[in-house]
């Protein structure tokens, strides 16, 4: 199997109140294509910071991250954005749907932004796969939280990403809805062969992944079952 993500001696520091604050220290690991990996840790441990680095939304202070064979630190902002557009999907805790667009329009948006045009048929298929047939013309305000997250999940798979990053995808949902979203997440992950990186504090969600990486005091270690 090929390596989707390779992290080598990565550290991240920021300046806070004129003092340097170290968030991540000397982190190294690899994720193979098609694997599901949970990144867990307490609030403020650096989970979301690590995700922004892995996705090329920021670059590390030290070390290197290779995403799909490309060293992100050696690329400019435009090239990193192009990689995200072509190969990466995101699902966030806060859904981040466009309020003025229908469910169908939200799902087709990534393809339009890539210049591929509006693939209505594919968007409808994706909405159907997450149980939202008949809700295509509804605005986000007309959907429940769980339904909005299902739209976000369908949107994430619109461009068939090689890697999907999910940051606390069930954090704003009740337990029953969260369990349904989790099932959909792994079902679509397996169906499309997508590498899945989950940021979560939910042990049940982490257990569903093939691997669990824990961040503690800025360092990372792997729980071996």
C-alpha positions as CSV (number, residue, x, y, z in Angstrom):
1,X,0.0,0.0,0.0
2,X,1.1,3.5,-0.6
3,X,1.7,6.2,2.0
4,X,-1.0,8.9,2.1
5,X,0.5,11.0,4.9
6,X,4.1,11.0,6.2
7,X,4.9,13.1,9.2
8,X,8.6,13.5,10.1
9,X,9.8,15.2,13.3
10,X,7.1,17.9,13.1
11,X,6.9,20.7,15.7
12,X,4.6,23.7,15.8
13,X,5.2,26.8,17.9
14,X,3.3,30.1,18.0
15,X,4.0,33.5,19.6
16,X,1.6,34.3,22.4
17,X,1.9,37.5,24.6
18,X,5.5,37.9,23.3
19,X,6.4,34.4,24.5
20,X,6.8,31.3,22.4
21,X,4.2,28.6,23.0
22,X,5.1,25.1,21.8
23,X,1.9,23.2,20.7
24,X,3.4,20.1,19.0
25,X,6.9,18.5,19.6
26,X,8.8,16.1,17.4
27,X,5.8,14.2,16.0
28,X,6.4,11.4,13.5
29,X,4.0,8.8,12.0
30,X,2.7,7.5,8.7
31,X,-0.8,6.8,7.4
32,X,-1.4,4.3,4.6
33,X,-3.8,4.9,1.8
34,X,-7.3,3.7,2.7
35,X,-6.6,3.5,6.5
36,X,-8.9,5.0,9.1
37,X,-7.0,6.8,11.9
38,X,-8.3,8.5,15.0
39,X,-6.4,11.4,16.6
40,X,-7.5,11.8,20.2
41,X,-6.4,13.9,23.2
42,X,-7.8,16.4,25.7
43,X,-9.1,19.8,24.8
44,X,-6.2,22.0,23.8
45,X,-3.8,19.1,23.3
46,X,-3.2,20.2,19.7
47,X,-5.5,17.9,17.7
48,X,-7.0,20.5,15.5
49,X,-3.6,22.2,15.1
50,X,-2.2,18.9,13.8
51,X,-5.1,18.6,11.4
52,X,-4.5,22.0,9.9
53,X,-0.8,21.0,9.3
54,X,-1.7,17.6,7.8
55,X,-4.2,19.3,5.4
56,X,-1.7,22.0,4.4
57,X,-3.8,24.8,5.9
58,X,-0.6,25.8,7.9
59,X,3.0,24.7,7.8
60,X,5.0,23.3,10.7
61,X,7.7,25.2,12.5
62,X,10.0,22.3,12.2
63,X,10.0,19.0,10.4
64,X,8.2,17.9,7.2
65,X,4.8,16.6,6.2
66,X,4.3,14.7,2.9
67,X,0.8,14.6,1.7
68,X,0.2,12.2,-1.2
69,X,3.9,12.3,-1.9
70,X,4.4,16.0,-1.9
71,X,6.3,17.9,0.8
72,X,3.9,20.6,1.9
73,X,6.6,23.0,3.3
74,X,8.1,23.2,-0.1
75,X,4.9,24.3,-1.8
76,X,3.4,27.8,-2.1
77,X,-0.1,28.6,-0.8
78,X,-1.6,28.3,-4.2
79,X,-0.2,24.8,-4.8
80,X,-1.3,23.6,-1.4
81,X,-4.8,24.9,-2.1
82,X,-4.9,23.1,-5.4
83,X,-4.0,19.8,-3.6
84,X,-6.8,20.4,-1.1
85,X,-9.2,21.1,-3.9
86,X,-8.3,18.0,-5.9
87,X,-7.6,15.4,-3.2
88,X,-8.9,16.4,0.2
89,X,-12.4,16.4,1.8
90,X,-13.4,18.0,5.1
91,X,-16.2,17.5,7.6
92,X,-16.4,19.9,10.5
93,X,-18.3,20.0,13.8
94,X,-20.0,23.2,12.7
95,X,-21.1,21.8,9.2
96,X,-20.1,25.0,7.4
97,X,-22.9,24.9,4.8
98,X,-23.7,28.0,2.8
99,X,-27.0,29.3,4.3
100,X,-28.3,30.7,1.0
101,X,-27.7,27.5,-1.0
102,X,-30.0,24.4,-1.1
103,X,-28.7,21.0,0.1
104,X,-28.1,20.0,-3.6
105,X,-26.3,23.3,-4.3
106,X,-24.1,22.9,-1.2
107,X,-23.1,19.4,-2.4
108,X,-22.3,20.4,-6.0
109,X,-20.2,23.4,-4.8
110,X,-16.8,21.7,-4.5
111,X,-17.1,20.4,-8.1
112,X,-18.0,23.9,-9.4
113,X,-15.1,25.4,-7.5
114,X,-12.8,23.0,-9.3
115,X,-14.2,24.1,-12.6
116,X,-16.0,20.8,-13.3
117,X,-19.5,22.2,-13.6
118,X,-22.6,21.3,-11.7
119,X,-23.0,17.5,-11.6
120,X,-26.6,17.3,-10.5
121,X,-26.9,13.5,-11.0
122,X,-23.9,12.7,-8.8
123,X,-25.0,15.2,-6.1
124,X,-28.4,13.6,-6.0
125,X,-26.9,10.1,-5.7
126,X,-24.7,11.3,-2.8
127,X,-27.6,12.8,-1.0
128,X,-29.6,9.6,-1.5
129,X,-26.7,7.6,-0.1
130,X,-26.9,9.7,3.2
131,X,-30.7,9.3,3.3
132,X,-31.7,12.7,2.0
133,X,-33.7,12.0,-1.1
134,X,-36.5,14.5,-1.4
135,X,-34.6,17.1,0.6
136,X,-32.5,18.4,-2.2
137,X,-34.2,21.8,-2.4
138,X,-34.2,22.5,1.3
139,X,-32.0,25.3,2.7
140,X,-29.7,24.5,5.8
141,X,-32.1,26.4,8.0
142,X,-34.9,23.9,7.0
143,X,-32.8,20.9,8.0
144,X,-32.0,19.4,11.4
145,X,-28.4,19.3,12.7
146,X,-28.1,15.7,11.8
147,X,-29.4,16.4,8.3
148,X,-27.0,19.3,7.8
149,X,-24.1,17.1,8.8
150,X,-25.3,14.5,6.3
151,X,-25.2,17.2,3.6
152,X,-21.7,18.1,4.7
153,X,-20.7,14.4,4.4
154,X,-22.2,14.2,0.9
155,X,-20.4,17.4,-0.1
156,X,-17.1,16.0,1.2
157,X,-17.3,13.0,-1.2
158,X,-18.5,15.1,-4.2
159,X,-14.9,15.3,-5.6
160,X,-14.0,11.7,-4.6
161,X,-11.2,12.8,-2.2
162,X,-8.2,10.6,-1.6
163,X,-8.1,11.8,2.1
164,X,-11.0,12.9,4.3
165,X,-10.4,14.9,7.4
166,X,-13.2,14.9,9.9
167,X,-12.8,17.3,12.9
168,X,-15.2,16.4,15.7
169,X,-17.9,15.5,13.1
170,X,-20.4,14.4,15.7
171,X,-19.7,17.1,18.4
172,X,-22.9,19.1,17.8
173,X,-25.2,16.1,17.5
174,X,-27.3,14.0,19.9
175,X,-26.2,10.4,20.5
176,X,-28.7,8.7,18.2
177,X,-27.9,11.1,15.3
178,X,-24.2,10.9,16.0
179,X,-24.2,7.1,15.7
180,X,-26.0,7.4,12.4
181,X,-23.4,9.8,11.1
182,X,-20.6,7.6,12.3
183,X,-22.1,4.6,10.4
184,X,-22.4,6.8,7.2
185,X,-18.8,8.1,7.6
186,X,-17.3,4.6,7.7
187,X,-19.7,3.2,5.1
188,X,-18.6,5.9,2.6
189,X,-15.0,5.6,3.6
190,X,-15.0,1.9,2.8
191,X,-17.1,2.3,-0.4
192,X,-14.8,4.9,-1.8
193,X,-11.5,3.6,-0.4
194,X,-10.8,7.0,1.1
195,X,-8.1,7.5,3.8
196,X,-9.9,8.7,6.9
197,X,-8.4,10.9,9.6
198,X,-10.7,11.6,12.5
199,X,-10.1,14.3,15.2
200,X,-12.3,13.3,18.1
201,X,-12.6,13.1,21.9
202,X,-15.3,10.4,21.5
203,X,-13.7,7.0,22.5
204,X,-16.5,5.1,20.7
205,X,-15.7,6.9,17.5
206,X,-12.0,6.3,17.9
207,X,-12.5,2.6,18.5
208,X,-14.1,2.3,15.1
209,X,-10.8,3.3,13.4
210,X,-8.0,0.9,12.5
211,X,-5.5,3.0,14.5
212,X,-5.6,5.5,17.3
213,X,-3.0,8.2,17.8
214,X,-3.1,10.1,21.1
215,X,-1.7,13.6,21.6
216,X,-0.4,14.4,25.1
217,X,1.7,17.3,26.1
218,X,2.5,18.1,22.5
219,X,3.7,14.6,21.7
220,X,2.0,11.7,20.0
221,X,1.9,8.0,20.7
222,X,-0.1,5.1,19.2
223,X,-2.4,2.9,21.2
224,X,-1.7,-0.7,20.1
225,X,-4.7,-3.1,20.6
